[in-house]
Amino acid sequence: MLFSTLEDRKELSLSGVNEVLSFSENSVSLNTTRGALLVQGKKLNIGRLNTDTGELFVTGEISLLKYSKSKDNVGIFEGLFK
């Protein structure tokens, strides 16, 4: 399960994180239990990452959270007609 909490667009707490795919001052790309997640902003910093529990804490000026569909949520016909 994936839980996220964003406080004042400056502190983001996430659970369900499987891995951090990439990280820079302007973006964090993650693989979660529910698919991909892109966090964008300015002066981003990973304050805490626990891969055993899947918890991640990001600080900075967060401007975008973009979730991508998990392959598990794709309908049977959607995959056939691409």
Secondary structure in CASP SS format (residue, H / E / C, confidence):
PFRMAT SS
TARGET T0000
AUTHOR 0000-0000-0000
METHOD secondary structure of the structure
MODEL  1
M C 1.00
L C 1.00
F E 1.00
S E 1.00
T E 1.00
L E 1.00
E E 1.00
D C 1.00
R C 1.00
K C 1.00
E E 1.00
L E 1.00
S E 1.00
L E 1.00
S E 1.00
G C 1.00
V E 1.00
N E 1.00
E E 1.00
V E 1.00
L E 1.00
S E 1.00
F E 1.00
S C 1.00
E C 1.00
N C 1.00
S E 1.00
V E 1.00
S E 1.00
L E 1.00
N E 1.00
T E 1.00
T C 1.00
R C 1.00
G E 1.00
A E 1.00
L E 1.00
L E 1.00
V E 1.00
Q E 1.00
G E 1.00
K E 1.00
K E 1.00
L E 1.00
N E 1.00
I E 1.00
G E 1.00
R E 1.00
L E 1.00
N E 1.00
T C 1.00
D C 1.00
T C 1.00
G C 1.00
E E 1.00
L E 1.00
F E 1.00
V E 1.00
T E 1.00
G E 1.00
E E 1.00
I E 1.00
S E 1.00
L E 1.00
L E 1.00
K E 1.00
Y E 1.00
S C 1.00
K C 1.00
S C 1.00
K H 1.00
D H 1.00
N H 1.00
V C 1.00
G C 1.00
I H 1.00
F H 1.00
E H 1.00
G H 1.00
L H 1.00
F C 1.00
K C 1.00
END
